[in-house]
């Protein structure tokens, strides 16, 4: 009897151990593990918390969330688009401002933006093909009339500030950063108004030369050690601006891509360069994308659609372009808070505006999100037409100091924790006051972002696979929770 009892005790013990192993939070699930804990990072109004690490929260058994309580429900088994990266624009204005900083502040800024451990780890950045409004002057790479063979093409003007700045940023990112470029205007002699500013159109007889111009830019930058990952056809092709601008109808953009730019890139062995159309606001992005992508000959050259935020939100239009053309990508290519007013630099709404846009664009299939200038001076420039605006970081070039807006930290809640190659997963909120998105990173860690733009503190549960952890979203805050 003792032997039988001992046998049964051992058997029950083995069954218990086996059952416990089956419920272990370390079980692998499609590249991720059911979590025991989540790390919490917080930025909140009226506090000192800026991407600040909080105490971890622990998970416990909880079969089903209750509708009466706020809950964020995560399902990593359902994956969607893959992230290319997050970042900002390395403009002439940013580079010139950077050059006026003391060495220690230059190092601080580079680490703040491009170091994934010390800073927020930007990995997708934009620059201009010759000048834009955020340059101290307006100048093309060849100013010689009818230079269709581009014999006088030179990027010498970029070597003073912009190229050194980009190269230092690349070095800090360990050359993981992807660069894409956009033209604001062809040279004046190629345009109907003989002016790089004030809109105008590309003259038909210069389409071939203008397509070659993109190629020369890519080759010149790559000779400087700056790989060009992508291009947009034209910045804001429906905006006649006081600065560099050029107008294309949807059909003109389609024809230029199909008959000139696409073939030029292909002939020069640059098919790897990711070509994006539109590069303007969300409002009519579906119609603009449709005209190009419904043309099979044009579509073969197009990687995706770029878009901005300046005229309304229209987040659903991002999803509509994806739904209609699911094989094409979507990148938010520019957004900023314009009309620089120094006294308003610390208003909390600026960070929330960024975060809401990033979060909603991601949930509607965006593959990346790129801010405008990474750095501007104490006047919101330099800018050769006085179009001053805010940037997440401003420099006082007289004092040699840096000021970080809350938008820098809000953007960091995405860029620091959602890495290139991450895939969006289900993140479902049962509370209209809590906006959320979530991603499964290549290393198996899950990043969940929770945004609260209300005046109320909201307790909530983070729920995954029958387990939950309790957390709190302070009023006017953003939280990133890391599991795994």
Secondary structure by P-SEA (a helix, b strand, c coil): caaaaaaaaaaaaaaaaaaaaaacccccccccccccbbbbbbcccccccccccccbbbbcccccccccbbbbbbbccccccccccccccccaaaaaaaaaccaaaaaaaaaaccccccccccccccccccccccccccccccccccccccccccccccccccaaaaaaaaaaacccbbbbbbbccccccccccccccccccccccaaaaaaaaaaaaaaaaaaacccccccccccccccccccccccccaaaaaaaaaccaaaaaaaacccccbbbcccccccaaaaaaaaaaacaaaaaaccbbbbbcccccaaaaaaaaaaacccbbbbbcccccccccccccccaaaaaaaaaaaaaaaaaccccccccccccccccccccccccccccbbbccccbbbbbcaaaaaaaaccccccccccccbbbbcccccccccccccccbbbbbbbbcccbbbbbbbccccbbbbbbbcccbbbbbbcc
